[in-house]
């Protein structure tokens, strides 16, 4: 059957419109993903930042990324509170070394020897660590250690998108844990194994992360605080371990592969912290217990109606986003 020139013109116009709308939709999604990546980078950069003005700018940039990724589609006030709470924590954490209280060495060494009979960091490094050589174990555990700075936030965004009813529990437990650990570090500043060893309190323990950075780039060790953190006397409890246990507890609410990944990640983090000389094993245990306690306590502190309202946002937001995408494609 012959096709008229008018019909052909309409088909070409429709095809061009669909093609254009598809490009716009793809660009929108790409921009959203890039804003999430930028957000995770900003939250990482907040961590060692001691300048209040710079930290405030980072917090504002984080809110901007959240708006671009989520705010035009749904209510994102809980995410703003998340960014502000973390920015405040990061700023306070940078002050933890300046309380004037003396760093504690002896009590944690005594606990470690009473519980384990040895210093596990020294025991592990004596058997598996070779200074000047970055082995597979060193590399794996270093990556696990550094991942802490973005994984907890990535999980928060995953929960916001996929399991909104879990967000208040996860975020509430995360910040209860962070601020409880911060308060402890203010009141009881505790030196980690590598620092205790350098001051002669225990047998030699290397700060493996600093050594790895120096091996990769001889000038990088001085910049290691960007990765390792700025306060060296906040070993007890281990917030690395605490937040990782919260990630594992959240993963238990998802399908089996994520559950297994969450548990494996927490176990790897515990080994990493001890092996790299950043925490005593008792710090790691204390961090895990703090996380479990916060996970159990938050549902008793948070009003149930607030959680119900947040949960109700999820289907409405999803429906709104689907409608927007359908309208764009129409």
C-alpha positions as CSV (number, residue, x, y, z in Angstrom):
1,X,0.0,0.0,0.0
2,X,1.3,3.4,-0.9
3,X,2.2,5.9,1.8
4,X,1.3,9.5,1.3
5,X,3.9,12.2,1.8
6,X,1.8,13.6,4.6
7,X,1.8,10.3,6.5
8,X,5.6,9.9,5.9
9,X,6.1,13.4,7.3
10,X,4.1,12.6,10.4
11,X,6.0,9.4,11.0
12,X,9.3,11.3,10.7
13,X,8.1,13.9,13.1
14,X,7.0,11.3,15.6
15,X,10.3,9.5,15.3
16,X,12.2,12.6,15.9
17,X,10.1,13.5,18.9
18,X,10.6,10.0,20.5
19,X,14.3,10.2,19.8
20,X,14.6,13.6,21.4
21,X,12.6,12.6,24.4
22,X,14.7,9.5,24.8
23,X,17.9,11.6,24.8
24,X,16.4,14.0,27.3
25,X,15.4,11.1,29.6
26,X,18.8,9.5,29.3
27,X,20.6,12.8,30.0
28,X,18.3,13.3,33.1
29,X,19.2,9.9,34.5
30,X,22.9,10.4,33.8
31,X,22.8,13.7,35.5
32,X,21.1,12.1,38.5
33,X,23.7,9.4,38.8
34,X,26.6,11.9,38.4
35,X,25.1,14.0,41.2
36,X,25.0,10.9,43.5
37,X,28.7,10.2,42.7
38,X,29.5,13.9,43.4
39,X,27.6,13.6,46.7
40,X,29.6,10.6,47.8
41,X,32.8,12.4,46.9
42,X,31.8,15.5,48.9
43,X,30.9,13.4,51.9
44,X,34.3,11.8,51.7
45,X,36.0,15.2,51.5
46,X,34.1,16.4,54.5
47,X,35.6,13.8,56.7
48,X,39.2,15.2,57.3
49,X,38.1,18.9,56.8
50,X,38.9,21.1,59.9
51,X,38.0,24.4,58.4
52,X,34.4,25.3,59.4
53,X,33.8,27.5,56.4
54,X,34.9,24.9,53.9
55,X,32.8,22.3,55.8
56,X,29.8,24.6,55.5
57,X,30.4,24.9,51.7
58,X,30.7,21.2,51.4
59,X,27.4,20.7,53.3
60,X,25.7,23.2,50.9
61,X,27.2,21.4,47.9
62,X,25.9,18.1,49.3
63,X,22.4,19.5,49.7
64,X,22.6,20.8,46.1
65,X,23.5,17.3,44.9
66,X,20.6,15.8,46.8
67,X,18.2,18.3,45.3
68,X,19.4,17.5,41.8
69,X,19.2,13.8,42.4
70,X,16.0,13.6,44.4
71,X,14.5,17.0,45.3
72,X,12.7,17.7,42.0
73,X,10.8,14.4,42.3
74,X,10.0,13.9,45.9
75,X,10.3,15.2,49.4
76,X,13.9,15.0,50.4
77,X,14.0,16.8,53.8
78,X,15.3,13.6,55.6
79,X,18.2,13.6,53.2
80,X,19.0,17.2,53.9
81,X,19.0,16.4,57.7
82,X,21.3,13.5,56.9
83,X,23.8,15.8,55.1
84,X,23.7,18.4,57.8
85,X,24.1,15.9,60.6
86,X,27.1,14.4,58.9
87,X,28.6,17.8,58.2
88,X,28.3,18.7,61.8
89,X,29.8,15.4,62.9
90,X,32.7,15.8,60.6
91,X,33.4,19.3,61.9
92,X,33.2,18.2,65.6
93,X,35.4,15.1,64.8
94,X,38.1,17.4,63.5
95,X,38.2,19.0,67.0
96,X,38.5,15.7,68.9
97,X,42.3,16.0,69.3
98,X,42.1,19.4,70.9
99,X,40.2,18.8,74.1
100,X,43.3,19.1,76.2
101,X,42.8,15.6,77.8
102,X,45.8,13.3,77.7
103,X,45.7,10.4,75.3
104,X,45.0,7.0,77.0
105,X,47.4,4.1,76.3
106,X,47.5,1.7,79.2
107,X,43.9,0.7,79.8
108,X,43.2,-0.6,76.3
109,X,46.5,-2.4,76.1
110,X,45.7,-4.1,79.4
111,X,42.2,-5.1,78.1
112,X,43.7,-6.5,74.9
113,X,46.2,-8.6,76.8
114,X,43.7,-9.8,79.3
115,X,41.2,-10.9,76.6
116,X,43.6,-12.3,73.9
117,X,46.9,-12.8,75.7
118,X,48.6,-10.9,72.9
119,X,48.2,-7.7,70.9
120,X,46.4,-9.0,67.8
121,X,47.7,-6.3,65.6
122,X,51.3,-7.1,66.4
123,X,50.5,-10.9,66.1
124,X,49.0,-10.5,62.6
125,X,51.7,-8.1,61.3
126,X,54.5,-10.3,62.6
127,X,53.1,-13.2,60.5
128,X,51.7,-11.6,57.4
129,X,53.1,-8.1,56.9
130,X,56.4,-7.3,55.1
131,X,57.4,-3.7,55.2
132,X,58.2,-2.3,51.8
133,X,56.0,-4.9,50.0
134,X,52.3,-4.5,49.2
135,X,51.0,-8.0,49.2
136,X,47.5,-9.1,48.1
137,X,46.3,-9.2,51.7
138,X,47.6,-5.6,52.3
139,X,45.9,-4.3,49.1
140,X,42.6,-6.0,49.8
141,X,42.4,-4.8,53.4
142,X,43.5,-1.3,52.5
143,X,40.7,-1.1,50.0
144,X,38.2,-2.4,52.6
145,X,39.4,0.2,55.0
146,X,39.1,3.1,52.6
147,X,35.7,2.0,51.4
148,X,34.3,2.9,54.8
149,X,34.3,6.6,53.7
150,X,31.6,6.0,51.0
151,X,29.9,2.7,51.6
152,X,27.8,3.8,54.6
153,X,26.5,6.8,52.6
154,X,25.9,4.7,49.5
155,X,23.9,2.2,51.5
156,X,21.8,5.1,52.9
157,X,21.0,6.2,49.3
158,X,20.2,2.6,48.3
159,X,17.8,2.3,51.2
160,X,16.2,5.6,50.3
161,X,15.5,4.4,46.8
162,X,14.7,0.8,47.4
163,X,13.5,0.3,51.0
164,X,12.3,3.7,52.2
165,X,10.7,2.3,55.4
166,X,14.2,1.3,56.6
167,X,15.7,4.7,56.1
168,X,14.9,6.3,59.5
169,X,16.1,3.2,61.3
170,X,19.4,3.1,59.4
171,X,20.1,6.9,59.5
172,X,19.0,7.2,63.1
173,X,21.2,4.3,64.2
174,X,24.1,5.6,62.1
175,X,24.1,9.1,63.7
176,X,23.4,7.8,67.2
177,X,26.5,5.6,66.7
178,X,28.6,8.4,65.2
179,X,27.8,10.9,67.9
180,X,28.1,8.4,70.8
181,X,31.5,7.4,69.5
182,X,32.5,11.0,69.1
183,X,31.5,11.8,72.7
184,X,33.6,8.9,73.8
185,X,36.6,10.1,71.9
186,X,36.2,13.6,73.5
187,X,35.9,12.2,77.0
188,X,38.3,9.2,76.7
189,X,40.8,9.9,73.9
190,X,42.5,6.6,73.1
191,X,45.6,5.9,71.1
192,X,45.5,3.2,68.4
193,X,48.1,0.4,68.3
194,X,50.5,2.0,65.8
195,X,50.7,5.1,68.0
196,X,51.1,3.1,71.2
197,X,53.9,1.1,69.5
198,X,55.7,4.3,68.4
199,X,55.6,5.5,72.0
200,X,56.9,2.2,73.4
201,X,53.8,0.9,75.1
202,X,53.6,-2.3,73.0
203,X,55.7,-4.3,70.6
204,X,56.2,-2.9,67.1
205,X,53.0,-2.3,65.1
206,X,53.2,-0.5,61.7
207,X,50.6,1.9,60.4
208,X,50.2,-0.1,57.2
209,X,47.9,2.4,55.4
210,X,50.6,5.1,55.7
211,X,53.2,2.7,54.5
212,X,51.1,1.6,51.5
213,X,50.6,5.3,50.5
214,X,54.4,5.9,50.8
215,X,55.1,2.8,48.6
216,X,52.7,4.0,46.0
217,X,53.9,7.6,46.1
218,X,56.9,8.6,48.3
219,X,55.3,12.0,48.9
220,X,51.9,10.7,49.8
221,X,52.5,9.7,53.4
222,X,52.2,13.3,54.6
223,X,48.9,13.5,52.8
224,X,47.6,10.3,54.4
225,X,45.2,12.1,56.7
226,X,42.9,12.7,53.8
227,X,42.3,9.0,53.8
228,X,43.1,7.8,57.3
229,X,41.4,10.8,59.1
230,X,42.6,13.7,61.1
231,X,42.3,12.6,64.8
232,X,44.7,10.0,65.8
233,X,43.4,9.4,69.3
234,X,39.8,8.2,68.7
235,X,40.4,4.5,68.7
236,X,37.8,3.5,71.2
237,X,35.2,2.6,70.0
238,X,35.9,1.9,66.4
239,X,33.5,3.9,64.3
240,X,34.8,2.1,61.2
241,X,33.5,-1.1,62.7
242,X,30.3,0.4,64.1
243,X,29.2,1.8,60.8
244,X,30.1,-1.3,58.9
245,X,28.0,-3.4,61.3
246,X,25.1,-1.1,60.6
247,X,25.6,-1.7,56.9
248,X,25.5,-5.5,57.6
249,X,22.4,-5.1,59.7
250,X,20.7,-3.2,56.9
251,X,21.8,-5.8,54.3
252,X,20.0,-8.4,56.4
253,X,16.7,-6.8,55.3
254,X,17.5,-7.4,51.6
255,X,17.9,-10.5,49.5
256,X,20.3,-13.3,50.3
257,X,23.2,-12.1,48.1
258,X,23.3,-8.7,49.8
259,X,23.0,-10.4,53.2
260,X,26.1,-12.4,52.5
261,X,27.9,-9.4,51.1
262,X,27.1,-7.4,54.2
263,X,28.3,-10.0,56.6
264,X,31.5,-10.6,54.6
265,X,32.1,-6.9,54.4
266,X,31.8,-6.5,58.2
267,X,34.2,-9.4,58.9
268,X,36.7,-8.0,56.3
269,X,36.5,-4.6,58.0
270,X,37.2,-6.0,61.4
271,X,40.3,-7.9,60.1
272,X,41.4,-4.8,58.2
273,X,41.2,-2.5,61.2
274,X,43.3,-4.8,63.4
275,X,45.8,-5.9,60.7
276,X,46.5,-2.3,59.5
277,X,47.2,-1.2,63.1
278,X,44.4,1.3,63.2
279,X,42.4,-0.3,66.0
280,X,42.8,-2.8,68.8
281,X,40.5,-5.8,68.6
282,X,38.7,-4.6,71.7
283,X,38.0,-1.3,69.9
284,X,36.4,-3.4,67.1
285,X,34.3,-5.4,69.5
286,X,33.2,-2.2,71.2
287,X,32.2,-0.6,67.9
288,X,30.2,-3.6,66.9
289,X,28.3,-3.7,70.2
290,X,27.6,0.1,69.9
291,X,26.1,-0.4,66.5
292,X,23.9,-3.3,67.6
293,X,22.7,-1.2,70.6
294,X,21.9,1.8,68.4
295,X,20.0,-0.4,66.0
296,X,17.9,-1.8,68.8
297,X,17.4,1.6,70.5
298,X,16.4,3.8,67.6
299,X,13.0,2.2,67.1
300,X,12.2,3.0,70.7
301,X,13.3,6.6,70.4
302,X,11.8,7.5,67.0
303,X,8.1,8.3,66.8
304,X,6.3,5.6,64.8
305,X,4.2,8.1,63.0
306,X,7.3,9.8,61.6
307,X,8.4,6.5,60.1
308,X,4.9,5.9,58.7
309,X,4.9,9.3,57.0
310,X,8.3,8.6,55.4
311,X,7.2,5.2,54.2
312,X,4.2,6.7,52.6
313,X,6.3,9.0,50.5
314,X,7.9,6.1,48.7
315,X,5.0,4.8,46.5
316,X,3.9,8.4,45.8
317,X,7.4,9.4,44.7
318,X,7.8,6.3,42.5
319,X,4.4,6.9,40.9
320,X,5.3,10.5,40.2
321,X,8.6,9.6,38.7
322,X,7.0,7.0,36.5
323,X,4.4,9.5,35.3
324,X,7.1,12.0,34.5
325,X,9.0,9.5,32.5
326,X,5.8,8.4,30.6
327,X,5.0,12.0,29.9
328,X,8.5,12.6,28.5
329,X,8.3,9.5,26.3
330,X,4.8,10.3,25.1
